[in-house]
Every structure is written in structure tokens, then in C-alpha cells.
Amino acid sequence: MAVDERTVVVEELRAEHWPEVARIYADGIATGNATFETQVPSWERWDAAHLPEHRFVALEHRRVVGWTAVSPVSQRCVYEGVVENSVYVDEAARGRGVGRLLLERLVASTEAAGIWTIQTGIFPENEASVRVHKRVGFRVVGRRERLGKLHGVWRDVLFLERRSNVVD
């Protein structure tokens, strides 16, 4: 079933959304295929790590069913226009286009701000995430083999990026 864009709206992620965002994040962590993180950070830690202008939630009947945000990849000035994204969708809303809606909004927001590259790392086993990123213009630029251990197991990570049309 496709997302009904009349009932699913994307808006800015605010502090009051955090309990539901954290729940969805925890569910993603529990899959073992979403992140190297093993615990949801506090709101304060998460908030400090993510750019405030480019974080969104998908709401269905006022309930958070997904979220996306970006972090700077470096403090060096040459990387000002490069960010790393995260996108998580509630298990009950997966496969309906919620991730695509969130990423499309994120791309529009970052491009309007002059950000020229969004990058992300995705476990190869997370095929749905790879597919949705490709649908919004990301491409796989490499595979980082045995990048890190999760629960004692070495994991590969696909490195994807999306280049903006604002690049001269």
C-alpha cells in the first residue's frame, strides 16, 4: 500500500517529537541492520549532533511514522556543503513511501541551503534503505569492507552519496 500524501505530512522535527523519534530509532537499532549505534542517545546529545535546519518527521494522523536528519561530516570549511543523513521509518509504515517522502523533503531543504553533497553509509543487508536512497538520486560510490564491529561481528557498509544540482 502506497503512502497517502493526504494523511501523511512532513514537517520540522521538534523536541516534542523526540519520544516517538527515539522509539523509531530504538526499533531500527534492534534490527541490527540500521546503525552501528547500540543505544538511543539523549535528546540533548542527538540535538547537538544534527543540523537544526534539516530535520523532519513524517506524521500520519499526528503520529510520528518516520524521521530524517543530517549531521555535518567535518568542521573543516571545505566540507561546509557536505552532510551525512539518517532516515528511519516506523515498522508499521515501511514499504509505503514514507522514507521517500522524508528524503525528498530533506533533499529540497539541503539544496535550498546550498548543501551540495548528502552522503550516507548503509549496511548492504538493509536493501530497502539502499533502494529508497537510489530512488531519490543517491548512488553507491563504494563498499567499505569490515568498517566496524557490531555485536562482535565485522560489518561492511555501502557508501552512498547524492550530489546536488547546485554544484557548479
N, C-alpha and C positions, 0 to 999 in steps of 0.2 A: 504494500500500500504506500503510495507516494505521500509526501508531506502536503498537507492542506495549508497553503500560504494565507488562507483567510483566518485560520485558527492558530497558526504558529507565527509568532512575531519575533523579530530580533531587535534587541535593544541593548543599551550600555549595561555592562556588568557593574553592579554597585555592591557595597558592603553588605547590604541586607540580603543579597542573593547568596552570600558565602555558604550558609549551611547546606543549601541544595547543591551548589557548585562542589563543595567539599565531599558531599555524598557521592556525586557522579565521579569525581576524581578517585575516591576510595574504591569504587566499583571497578574503575579502569585499572588501578593498581592491582586489585585482586585477580584480574585476568592473567597477569604475568606477561602480557604482550603489549602493554601500553607505554611503559616507562621503566627506567632503572630505579625510580623512587620507590621506597617501600612504605612510606608513611605520608599522609597528607600534612603539609606544613600548616602553621597557624595562618590566620588571615593576614596578620602583620607581616610575616615573612613572605607570603605569597604576593601581597600587595607591593611590597618594596622591590620585588624582582621583576614585575611586569609593568610595561608602559601603560599609564592610565588612559591614554587616548585611544587605545586599540584593544579593547577587551569587551566581549559581547556575550550575552546569553540568548538562547532560544527559549521562548515561553510558549507553552501550549495551555490554554485555559489558565493563565497566570502561574503555571508550574514550570520550573526550570527543567528543560529536557536536553540541554546541551550548553556548552560554553567554549569559547576560544579566546586566546590572548597571545601577546607577543612579549618577548624579552630581548633586550639588546644583546648582541653576540660579543661585544667588546666595548670598552670605554675609549679606545683609540679613535681619533677623529675620522680616520679613513673609513671606519666601519659605521659611521653615523646612520647610513641608509640601509643597514643590514640588520634584520631581526630574525629571531627563531620563534616559530609558532607552536602552539599546543591546541588541540581540539579534542573534546570529549563529548560523547553523546550517551544519554541515559539508555540502559539496555532495552527498555520498552519502546524506545523511539528509533533504534538503529535500523538502517536499511530503508528509511523513508525520506531521505534527502535533507535531514536536519543538519548534518555535517556540511553538506554542500552550501546550504543557506548561510551558515555561520562563516565558512571560508570565503564565500563571495562578498559578504559584508566586510570581513577583515581585509580582503584584497582592496576593495574600494576605499576603505579608511586609510590604509597604509599608503596606497598610491596617491591619494589626495594630499598626504603629508610629505610626499617626496621620497618615501622609502622605496628603494629600487630592487631590493632582494629580500624575499622571505625564504628562510631555509628551515628544514626540519629533519630530524632523524626518526626513522620508524623501523621497528623490528620487522623483518621480512615476513614473519608469520601473521602480522596484522594486515592481511590482504585488503580488508575493507578500507582501512585508513589510506593505504597506498592508492587504491582506486579513486577515492574521493579527492585526494590531493591532485592526482592526474587530471581529473575532470575539471578542476579549476585552474589548470595551467602549470602545475608543478611537473618537473621531470626528474627522474632518477639520474643523479650525476655520479654515483658511485656506491660501493658497498664497503663499509668499514668492518673488516673481519675481526672477530674476537675483541670488540671495542671495550667491553666491560663484563663483569660478572654480575649476574642476578641470581640470588639464592644459590651461589656456588657454581653456577653454570655460565660458561662463556657465551656471550650473545653477539651476533652480528647486527649491524644497523645499516639500513639503506639511508643514504644521504640524498635528500630531495631539495630542489630549490625552484623558486618561481621568480623570474626576472620581470620587472615592471616595464611597461611601455614608456615610462618617463626617462629611461636611460638614454642619454644622447650618444 
